[in-house]
Structures are given as C-alpha cells and as structure tokens.
Amino acid sequence: MLPGYVTGDPYWTPDPERRFVEEVGREPGRLRVGIVTGSPLGGVHADCVAAAEDAAALLEELGHFVSPTELALTEDDVRDFQTVWFASLAATQVPDWGETERKTQEQTELSREMQAPDYLRAIPALQRFSLRLVSLWEDHDLLLTPTLAKPPFRIGTPEGFPAAQMVEERFKFSPFTPVFNVTGQPAVSLPLWWNGERLPIGVQLAGPPAGEAVLIRVSSQLEQVRSWQTRRPPLAATS
C-alpha cells in the first residue's frame, strides 16, 4: 500500500517522515523488544528457538532491552483465517482452474461449500484478534520471533496433508508470519543464524503499525555487525 490519502481510499497509511532509503544506517535508539519462541499450535524446532535467542542476545549487546512475551494465537484464529482465505478463492476469477495446482483446486472446491455467515463471522473475529495482538506494542517497540517453526524442507518434499488441513498445517510450520497479514503490520526476516547443516535459519522482527522506519533502522544495525550477504548455503539437488 502506498502512503498518503487519495480521495475515496477506504484505508491509507501516513506519509513517512523521510524516504525509507534514508533510514538505512540511522540510529534506532534503545528499543524494547519482546521475544516469542513458542507456538500455541505445536512445537518449535530447537534450531529456530536457538536462532531467535541468538538474535535476542545480539540485540542486547547493541543496547536494546529484550523480554519474553507470548503470541495471542489460537486454533480458532487459524480457523477464521482459513475461512477468509477459502472465501477469497471462491471469489477469484480464473480462466481455467485446471491449470492451477492440485491443492488450489481442492481448496477452491471446499470454499464453494462455505456459507456466507461463516465468512461474516470470521471477519470481525480476525479484527478482534488484531486488537489483541497489536496491544503487545503498548509495552514493546518490536517483536522478535523465529521466522518459521521448523528448518527449511528438503527440495521435493511433498505436502502430505489433505487440502482441508493445509492452512492448519502451514500455520504449524509458520505460525509467526501470517498473523501480520491479518494485522497489516510490517515485518522483516533476517538470516542471522545458521544451523549445523549450514542452512540459514531466519528470525522475524515485527514493527508497530506503520513502523517500517524503525524496522529498517534496526535491520541495518544488525546487518552491520553480522553481515550475511556473502554467506551461501550448500547446493542441493533432487531427482
């Protein structure tokens, strides 16, 4: 979404104080960072926890204050997210659904079985979830989480779960990122930590609403002390 208001816009974001490129290298100040390493939807792999804890230690070395918090996510929230996702598929105009992925086709068929009251109930439920989650920023400037709950899959790993369970299973694999699609907050994934298999394990920093500037500042600060640009994981192949 572009900043500023244009006549008729139902939603808009404020104009930034300066161009975002000018935030690179700018001092972020001492930030209050909340850290979440657990997921209410299932276990988080030790590598992903270690990545977040390592990033927390690095932030503290840079002078920031880090404290634990919790992610206000429930299975009901996942169900509501799935309802809106499936409803959007049902409303999408596609010339030939046969040219889409099999699971997309399966989800589309499931979406056509949904009832309008389900969708109308899910929208305000997700809005209430947004209010709960964004309230964390009353006590924090940023939220730190693993990017994913598990390390990267091997190339060619099939999705072995049915389409009806796909959103739920993906939330277990990635419980920390979709929530900001719901709230509309900016977030960034940084490859600060690498596991024993020399694979990058990302950490996510989420900012307050319209908080892109502070994210860019602290990301730039982290990159200066632990650059990742020259690091490459080993090549992998699958037959």
C-alpha positions in Angstrom: 0.0 0.0 0.0 1.4 3.4 -0.9 1.4 6.0 1.8 -0.9 9.1 1.8 -4.6 9.6 1.1 -6.2 9.6 -2.3 -9.9 10.7 -2.5 -12.1 7.6 -1.9 -9.4 5.4 -0.3 -11.1 3.2 2.4 -7.7 2.7 4.1 -4.4 4.6 4.0 -1.1 4.9 5.8 0.6 8.0 7.0 3.3 9.7 5.0 6.7 8.6 6.2 9.0 11.1 8.0 11.6 10.7 5.2 12.3 8.3 2.4 12.8 4.7 3.6 16.3 4.5 2.0 17.3 7.4 4.3 16.5 5.2 7.3 19.4 2.8 6.5 22.2 3.5 8.9 20.2 5.8 11.1 20.4 5.2 14.8 17.3 3.2 16.0 17.7 4.3 19.7 17.3 1.9 22.6 14.3 -0.4 21.7 12.1 -2.6 23.8 11.9 -5.9 22.1 9.5 -8.7 23.0 10.7 -12.2 22.1 8.4 -15.2 21.4 10.0 -18.6 20.8 7.0 -20.9 21.4 3.9 -21.6 19.4 0.5 -22.5 20.8 -0.1 -24.6 17.7 2.8 -27.0 18.3 6.5 -27.4 19.0 9.1 -25.1 17.6 12.3 -26.8 16.3 15.4 -26.3 18.5 17.3 -24.6 15.6 14.5 -22.0 15.3 14.5 -21.3 19.0 18.3 -21.0 19.0 18.2 -18.5 16.1 15.7 -16.3 18.0 17.6 -16.5 21.3 20.9 -15.7 19.5 19.3 -12.6 17.9 18.0 -11.6 21.3 21.5 -11.7 22.7 22.8 -9.7 19.8 20.2 -7.1 20.2 21.0 -6.8 23.9 24.7 -6.4 23.0 23.6 -3.5 20.8 21.9 -1.9 23.8 18.3 -2.9 23.3 16.1 -4.4 26.1 14.7 -7.8 25.4 11.9 -9.5 27.4 9.8 -12.6 26.8 6.2 -12.4 25.8 3.5 -14.6 24.2 1.8 -14.7 20.8 -2.0 -14.3 21.2 -2.9 -17.0 18.6 -5.5 -19.8 19.0 -6.8 -22.6 16.8 -10.0 -20.5 16.4 -7.9 -17.7 14.9 -6.4 -20.2 12.4 -9.9 -21.4 11.5 -11.1 -17.9 10.9 -8.0 -17.2 8.8 -8.8 -20.3 6.7 -12.4 -19.2 6.3 -11.3 -15.9 4.8 -8.6 -17.5 2.7 -11.0 -20.0 1.2 -13.7 -17.4 0.6 -11.2 -15.3 -1.4 -10.5 -18.3 -3.6 -14.2 -18.8 -4.2 -14.5 -15.2 -5.3 -11.4 -15.3 -7.6 -12.0 -15.3 -11.4 -9.6 -17.8 -13.0 -9.9 -18.6 -16.8 -9.0 -22.3 -16.2 -8.9 -23.8 -12.8 -7.4 -26.9 -14.4 -4.2 -25.0 -14.9 -3.7 -24.3 -11.2 -2.0 -26.5 -8.6 -4.0 -29.6 -7.4 -4.3 -28.3 -3.8 -5.5 -24.9 -5.1 -8.3 -26.7 -7.0 -9.1 -28.8 -3.9 -9.3 -25.7 -1.7 -11.5 -24.0 -4.2 -14.0 -26.8 -4.2 -14.0 -26.7 -0.4 -14.5 -22.9 -0.5 -17.6 -23.3 -2.6 -19.2 -25.3 0.2 -18.8 -22.4 2.7 -21.8 -20.4 3.9 -21.9 -16.6 3.9 -22.5 -16.5 7.7 -19.2 -18.3 8.2 -17.3 -15.5 6.3 -19.2 -12.7 8.0 -18.4 -14.2 11.4 -14.7 -14.7 10.6 -14.0 -11.1 9.5 -14.9 -9.4 12.9 -13.2 -12.3 14.7 -9.9 -11.6 12.9 -10.4 -7.9 13.7 -10.7 -8.8 17.4 -7.6 -10.9 17.1 -5.7 -7.9 15.6 -6.7 -5.8 18.6 -5.3 -8.4 20.9 -2.1 -8.8 19.1 -1.3 -5.2 18.4 -1.8 -4.4 22.1 1.7 -6.0 22.6 3.1 -2.8 21.2 1.9 -0.9 24.2 4.9 -2.4 26.0 7.3 -3.2 23.1 8.7 -1.4 20.1 9.4 -4.6 18.2 8.5 -8.3 18.4 11.2 -10.9 17.8 10.3 -14.5 16.7 11.7 -17.3 14.6 10.6 -16.8 11.0 9.4 -20.4 10.8 8.8 -23.2 13.4 11.0 -25.7 11.5 14.1 -25.5 9.4 13.7 -25.5 5.6 12.3 -28.6 4.0 14.4 -30.7 1.6 13.8 -29.9 -2.1 10.9 -32.0 -3.4 9.4 -32.7 0.0 5.7 -33.3 -0.8 2.8 -31.8 1.2 1.3 -35.0 2.5 -1.7 -33.5 4.2 -5.2 -33.0 2.7 -6.2 -29.7 1.3 -8.8 -29.3 4.1 -5.9 -29.3 6.6 -3.4 -27.3 4.6 -3.9 -24.0 6.3 -3.8 -25.6 9.7 -0.6 -27.5 8.9 1.0 -24.4 7.3 0.2 -22.5 10.4 2.1 -25.1 12.5 5.1 -24.7 10.2 4.8 -20.9 10.0 2.8 -19.6 13.0 4.7 -16.4 13.3 4.3 -14.7 9.9 0.6 -15.0 8.7 -0.6 -13.1 11.8 0.9 -9.9 10.4 -1.0 -10.4 7.1 -4.1 -10.1 9.4 -2.9 -7.1 11.4 -1.2 -5.3 8.5 1.9 -4.6 10.5 5.3 -4.5 8.8 7.8 -7.3 9.5 11.2 -8.4 8.2 13.0 -11.8 8.1 16.8 -11.7 8.7 19.2 -14.7 8.1 21.3 -14.0 11.2 21.8 -17.6 12.3 22.9 -20.9 10.6 22.4 -24.4 11.8 24.7 -27.4 11.8 23.7 -28.3 8.2 24.8 -24.8 7.1 21.3 -23.7 6.4 20.1 -20.2 7.2 17.5 -20.0 10.0 15.6 -16.8 9.8 14.4 -14.6 12.6 11.5 -12.2 12.2 11.2 -8.7 13.6 7.7 -7.2 13.5 7.2 -3.5 14.0 4.3 -1.4 15.1 1.6 -0.3 12.7 3.2 1.9 10.0 6.6 1.2 11.7 8.6 0.4 8.6 11.2 3.1 9.5 12.2 1.5 12.9 12.4 -1.9 11.3 14.8 -0.6 8.6 17.0 1.1 11.2 17.4 -1.9 13.4 17.8 -4.3 10.5 20.6 -2.1 9.1 22.2 -2.1 12.5 22.1 -5.9 12.7 23.5 -6.2 9.2 26.4 -4.0 10.1 27.5 -6.2 12.9 26.6 -9.6 11.3 26.6 -9.3 7.6 25.0 -12.2 5.7 25.5 -11.1 2.1 28.5 -13.3 1.3 27.1 -16.5 3.0 25.6 -19.2 0.9 24.1 -22.5 1.9 25.4 -25.6 0.1 23.8 -26.6 -3.1 21.2 -29.4 -3.0 19.6 -31.5 -5.8 16.7 -33.9 -6.0 15.8 -36.4 -8.6 
